[in-house]
Amino acid sequence: MERLLVDEPRKRIRKCGASDCDVYYLDTSKGRRRQWCSMKGCGNREKQRRWRCATQ
């Protein structure tokens, strides 16, 4: 973790956007628009939550 804070630009260190996740990750996406630490876990759950709210 310390190496991440020292070696990488701070703008690329982001907090996961999922409401139930406190993970920080390095955003290496081209447009720097990554929202979740993992699409398989947090991203999938958040998209399901948003879809359920929109359809009700």
N, C-alpha and C positions, 0 to 999 in steps of 0.2 A: 504494500500500500504506500509506504513512504516513497519508494522509487517512482511510482505513478505520479505522485504529487510533485516531485522534483523534476522528473524528466519530460513530462508531457505538458502541453499548453493547458492552462486551467479552463479555457473555454470548451475544451473537448471532454472534460469530466462532467458527467451529468447524473442526476438522480432519476431512478426509474419512475415513470409516470403512473404506474399502477397504484391504486389507492391502498393496497395492502402490502406494498413492498418498500423496503428501505435500502435497496441495493444501489450503489454508485457504480458507474461503468464508464469506459472510455468510448466516446462516440467517434468511430472511424468511418462513418458513412460519408459518401461524397458531399451531399448537401447539408450534412450535420443536422439532420432532422429525425434521427432515431429517437423513439419515445420510451421504449421499454428495455430492460436489461436482457430479456430473452423473449423472442416471439413465440416460442413453443410453450412457455409458461405464462408469464405476466401479460404479454401482448394478446395471446389467445383469450385469456380470462377477461381482460378489459374490453376487447371487441365483443365478446359474448354479452357482457354486462350492458354495454351501450346499445347493442342490437335489441336486447330484451326491453330496455327502457323505451326505445323508440317505437317498438311494436305494441306497446300497451296503451 
